[in-house]
Amino acid sequence: MIAETIDLYEYFKIPRGGAKGGFLTAYRHGQLPMLERKIRPAMLVIAGGAYAFVSDSEKEPVALRFFAAGFDAFALDYSIAPEHYPAQILQAGMAMLYLRRESAALGLDAEHVAAVGFSAGGHLCGCISLLWDDPALVSAFGREACEGIRPDASLFSYPVITDDARYWHAGSFANFCGDAAKTEDYSLEKRVRPSAPPCFIWATTTDDCVPVENSLLLYGALHRAGVSAELHVFEKGCHGMSLCNGETACAEPSAGVCAHNAHWTELALEFLAEHGFAMRKA
C-alpha cells in the first residue's frame, strides 16, 4: 500500500491563511510489477464530528474498508470550528479537484470518483454533491473547473442535512456557518437538483443525535428531482456507528445490531457497482 499525505493548499498554491485543515491522506494500491496496469475507482472519505472535530473512527478504518474492496481511498482532514464557511467546502472541493487532476498519475478512473460522508461529514459530502458551484468554489476555481468537484456518486451515512429546528443538529450548522453563511442556504434538502449524482443513504431509526428525518428529507428531495437514490433505514442503532463493528462503533450496540447494520458497506458497494464503479485494466 502507498500511504501519503497531500497538503491541498500547497498543491493548489492557495494561501493557507491560518487554516488548520486541508490535508488529504491517500491509501493507494500502486501498480504491481510484471502485471497489467490497473485503473481504480476512487473514494473520498469525509468523517463526521459536528464540524467540531474529525472523527478517527470514520476516517482511516473506512478508507481501508474501501481500499480492501478495490478502491483507492483518500481521507480528508478538514477545518473545524472556530474556522467556519467557506473553509470546509473549499477543502472538500480541493480534494475532489486534486483526484480529478492527478487521476492519470495516480492510476484513478477520473469518471468514477465517489465520496462518502458521515454525520457532519455527510453534510460536507452533500455540499460538494449538490452545491459544487457554490459561490466560494466558483470564486476559487472558476465555474468550469467546479464541474469536477461534484462526485460521480455520493454515500451518506447518518448525515446532517436539514436546518428544520424539529430535526436539525444545531451544533453542526453553527460550526459550519458561523456568521459567514445562512443555515437555510446549506439545508441540503432545499438544494437538490436533477443534476445531482446517484446517492446512497443509510441511517438508523433510533439515532438520538441526528434524527433519521434528515435522511428521509434528503431521499424525498432526491426522489422528487428524479435523481437515482437508494435509502436504507435500520431498525436499531446509535449515532456514529461507522463500519458497525467493535473497532468503530462509538457506543455499545449489541453484536446483533452491529452485524446487521454492517451490511451497509456491502449494499453501498453493490450500489456503486451498479453505477459503473469497478477496477479495470489500463
BELDALIN-V485684 format. One record per pair of residues at least 24 apart in sequence whose C-alpha atoms are under 10 Angstrom apart, sorted by the first residue. I is the first residue (numbers start at 1). J is the second residue. If there is no record, write none. Layout:
# BELDALIN-V485684
i j
I J
I J
This chain:
# BELDALIN-V485684
i j
1 26
1 27
1 28
1 29
1 30
1 31
1 67
1 72
2 26
2 27
2 28
2 29
2 30
2 31
2 72
3 27
3 28
3 29
3 30
3 73
3 74
4 28
4 74
5 74
5 75
5 76
6 74
6 76
6 95
6 98
7 77
7 95
8 76
8 91
8 92
8 93
8 94
8 95
8 97
8 98
9 90
9 91
9 94
9 95
11 94
11 98
12 94
12 97
12 98
12 141
14 140
16 87
18 83
19 78
19 79
19 80
19 83
19 84
19 87
19 88
19 91
20 77
20 78
20 79
20 80
20 83
20 87
21 54
21 76
21 77
21 78
21 79
21 80
21 83
21 87
21 88
21 91
22 76
22 77
22 78
22 79
22 87
22 88
22 90
22 91
22 92
22 93
22 94
22 95
23 74
23 75
23 76
23 77
23 78
23 79
23 91
23 92
23 94
23 95
24 73
24 74
24 75
24 76
24 77
24 78
24 91
24 92
24 94
24 95
24 98
25 59
25 60
25 63
25 73
25 74
25 75
25 76
25 77
26 60
26 63
26 72
26 73
26 74
26 75
26 76
27 60
27 63
27 64
27 66
27 67
27 71
27 72
27 73
27 74
27 75
28 63
28 64
28 67
28 70
28 71
28 72
28 73
28 74
28 106
28 107
28 108
29 67
29 68
29 70
29 71
29 72
29 73
29 106
29 107
30 72
30 106
30 107
31 106
31 107
35 281
36 280
36 281
36 282
37 107
37 280
37 281
37 282
38 107
38 108
38 109
38 279
38 280
38 281
38 282
39 70
39 71
39 72
39 103
39 104
39 106
39 107
39 108
39 109
39 110
39 278
39 279
39 280
39 281
39 282
40 70
40 71
40 72
40 73
40 103
40 106
40 107
40 108
40 109
40 110
40 112
40 113
40 277
40 278
40 279
40 280
40 281
40 282
41 66
41 67
41 70
41 71
41 72
41 73
41 103
41 107
41 108
41 109
41 110
41 111
41 112
41 113
41 114
41 272
41 276
41 277
41 278
41 279
41 280
42 66
42 67
42 70
42 71
42 72
42 73
42 74
42 96
42 99
42 100
42 103
42 106
42 107
42 108
42 109
42 110
42 111
42 112
42 113
42 114
42 115
42 151
42 152
42 277
42 278
42 279
43 67
43 71
43 72
43 73
43 74
43 75
43 96
43 99
43 112
43 113
43 114
43 115
43 116
43 151
43 153
43 154
43 155
44 71
44 72
44 73
44 74
44 75
44 76
44 92
44 95
44 96
44 99
44 113
44 114
44 115
44 116
44 117
44 125
44 151
44 154
45 73
45 74
45 75
45 76
45 77
45 92
45 114
45 115
45 116
45 117
45 118
45 121
45 122
45 125
45 155
46 74
46 75
46 76
46 77
46 78
46 92
46 115
46 116
46 117
46 118
46 119
46 120
46 121
46 122
46 123
46 124
46 125
46 156
47 75
47 76
47 77
47 78
47 116
47 117
47 118
47 119
47 120
47 121
47 122
47 124
47 125
47 157
47 240
47 242
48 117
48 118
48 119
48 120
48 121
48 122
48 123
48 124
48 157
48 158
48 159
48 160
48 172
48 240
48 242
49 80
49 118
49 119
49 120
49 121
49 171
49 172
49 240
50 80
50 81
50 118
50 119
50 120
50 121
50 123
50 160
50 169
50 170
50 171
50 172
50 173
50 174
50 175
50 176
51 78
51 79
51 80
51 81
51 82
51 83
51 84
51 88
51 119
51 120
51 121
51 123
51 124
51 171
51 172
51 173
51 174
51 175
51 176
51 177
52 79
52 80
52 81
52 82
52 83
52 120
52 171
52 172
52 174
52 175
52 176
53 77
53 78
53 79
53 80
53 81
53 120
54 78
54 79
54 80
54 120
54 121
55 118
55 119
55 121
55 240
55 242
55 248
55 250
56 248
57 240
57 241
57 242
57 243
57 247
57 248
57 249
57 250
58 116
58 117
58 118
58 119
58 121
58 157
58 240
58 241
58 242
58 243
58 248
58 249
58 250
59 117
59 118
59 242
59 248
61 242
61 243
61 247
61 248
62 116
62 242
62 243
62 248
62 265
63 116
65 243
65 265
66 265
66 269
69 265
69 266
69 269
69 278
69 279
70 277
70 278
70 279
71 108
71 113
71 114
71 277
71 278
71 279
72 106
72 107
72 108
72 109
72 113
72 279
73 113
73 114
73 115
74 99
74 115
75 115
75 116
76 121
78 121
78 124
79 176
80 175
80 176
81 172
81 174
81 175
81 176
81 177
81 178
82 174
82 175
82 176
82 178
83 175
83 176
83 177
83 178
84 173
84 174
84 175
84 176
84 177
84 178
84 179
84 180
84 181
85 136
85 175
85 176
85 177
85 178
85 179
85 180
85 181
85 182
86 134
86 135
86 136
86 137
86 176
86 177
86 178
86 180
86 181
87 136
87 176
88 121
88 124
88 127
88 176
88 177
89 123
89 124
89 125
89 126
89 127
89 128
89 131
89 132
89 134
89 136
89 137
89 176
90 128
90 132
90 134
90 136
90 137
90 138
90 140
90 141
90 149
91 124
91 137
92 121
92 124
92 125
92 127
92 128
92 132
92 137
92 149
93 124
93 125
93 127
93 128
93 129
93 132
93 133
93 134
93 136
93 137
93 140
93 141
93 146
93 148
93 149
93 150
93 151
94 137
94 140
94 141
94 146
94 148
94 149
95 149
96 128
96 146
96 148
96 149
96 150
96 151
97 141
97 145
97 146
97 147
97 148
97 149
97 150
97 151
98 148
98 149
99 148
99 149
100 148
100 149
101 148
107 282
108 279
108 280
109 277
109 278
109 279
109 280
109 282
110 148
110 152
111 148
111 151
111 152
111 276
111 277
112 151
112 152
112 153
112 272
112 275
112 276
112 277
112 278
112 279
113 148
113 149
113 150
113 151
113 152
113 153
113 154
113 277
114 150
114 151
114 152
114 153
114 154
114 155
114 197
114 198
114 199
114 272
114 277
115 150
115 151
115 152
115 153
115 154
115 155
115 156
115 199
116 151
116 153
116 154
116 155
116 156
116 157
116 199
116 200
116 201
116 268
117 154
117 155
117 156
117 157
117 158
117 159
117 160
117 201
117 242
118 155
118 156
118 157
118 158
118 159
118 160
118 202
118 203
118 239
118 240
118 241
118 242
119 156
119 157
119 158
119 159
119 160
119 161
119 169
119 172
119 203
119 209
119 210
119 239
119 240
119 242
120 157
120 158
120 159
120 160
120 161
120 169
120 171
120 172
120 173
120 175
120 176
120 210
121 156
121 157
121 158
121 159
121 160
121 172
122 154
122 155
122 156
122 157
122 158
122 159
122 160
122 161
122 201
123 156
123 157
123 158
123 159
123 160
123 161
123 162
123 172
123 173
123 176
123 186
123 187
123 188
124 156
124 159
124 160
124 161
124 176
124 186
124 188
125 150
125 151
125 154
125 155
125 156
125 157
125 159
125 160
126 150
126 151
126 154
126 155
126 156
126 159
126 160
126 161
126 186
126 187
126 188
126 189
126 191
126 192
126 196
126 199
126 218
127 161
127 186
127 187
127 188
127 191
128 154
128 196
129 153
129 154
129 155
129 188
129 192
129 195
129 196
129 197
129 198
129 199
130 186
130 188
130 189
130 190
130 191
130 192
130 193
130 194
130 195
130 196
130 197
131 185
131 186
131 188
131 191
131 192
131 193
131 196
132 196
150 195
150 196
150 197
151 196
151 197
151 198
151 199
152 196
152 197
152 198
152 199
152 272
152 275
152 276
152 277
153 196
153 197
153 198
153 199
153 200
153 228
153 229
153 271
153 272
153 275
153 276
153 277
154 196
154 197
154 198
154 199
154 200
154 201
154 229
154 268
154 272
155 197
155 198
155 199
155 200
155 201
155 202
155 229
155 230
155 265
155 268
155 269
155 271
155 272
156 199
156 200
156 201
156 202
156 203
156 215
156 218
156 231
156 268
157 200
157 201
157 202
157 203
157 204
157 215
157 232
157 239
157 240
157 241
157 242
157 243
157 264
158 201
158 202
158 203
158 204
158 205
158 207
158 209
158 210
158 211
158 212
158 213
158 214
158 215
158 233
158 238
158 239
158 240
158 241
158 242
159 201
159 202
159 203
159 210
159 211
159 212
159 213
159 214
159 215
159 218
159 239
159 240
160 187
160 188
160 209
160 210
160 211
160 212
160 213
160 214
160 215
160 218
161 186
161 187
161 188
161 189
161 190
161 210
161 211
161 213
161 214
161 215
161 216
161 217
161 218
162 186
162 187
162 188
162 189
162 190
162 210
162 211
162 213
162 214
162 215
162 217
162 218
163 187
163 188
163 189
163 190
163 214
164 213
164 214
166 211
166 213
167 209
167 210
167 211
167 212
167 213
167 214
168 209
168 210
168 211
168 213
168 214
169 209
169 210
169 211
169 214
170 210
172 210
187 214
187 218
188 214
188 217
188 218
188 221
189 214
189 215
189 216
189 217
189 218
189 219
189 220
189 221
189 222
190 217
190 218
190 221
191 218
191 221
191 222
192 218
192 219
192 220
192 221
192 222
192 223
192 224
192 225
192 226
192 227
193 221
193 222
193 224
193 225
193 226
193 227
194 221
194 222
194 223
194 224
194 225
194 226
194 227
194 228
195 225
195 226
195 227
196 222
196 225
196 226
196 227
196 228
196 229
197 222
197 227
197 228
197 229
198 222
198 227
198 228
198 229
198 230
198 271
198 272
198 275
199 227
199 228
199 229
199 230
199 231
199 268
199 271
199 272
200 228
200 229
200 230
200 231
200 232
200 264
200 267
200 268
200 269
200 271
200 272
201 229
201 230
201 231
201 232
201 233
201 264
201 268
202 230
202 231
202 232
202 233
202 234
202 261
202 264
202 265
202 267
202 268
203 231
203 232
203 233
203 234
203 235
203 236
203 237
203 238
203 239
203 240
203 241
203 261
203 264
204 232
204 233
204 234
204 235
204 236
204 237
204 238
204 239
204 241
204 261
205 233
205 234
205 235
205 236
205 237
205 238
205 239
206 233
206 234
206 235
206 236
206 237
206 238
206 239
207 234
207 235
207 236
207 237
207 238
207 239
207 240
207 241
208 237
208 238
208 239
209 238
209 239
209 240
210 238
210 239
210 240
211 239
212 239
228 275
229 271
230 267
230 268
230 271
232 261
232 264
232 267
232 268
233 261
233 264
234 260
234 261
234 264
235 260
235 261
236 260
236 261
237 261
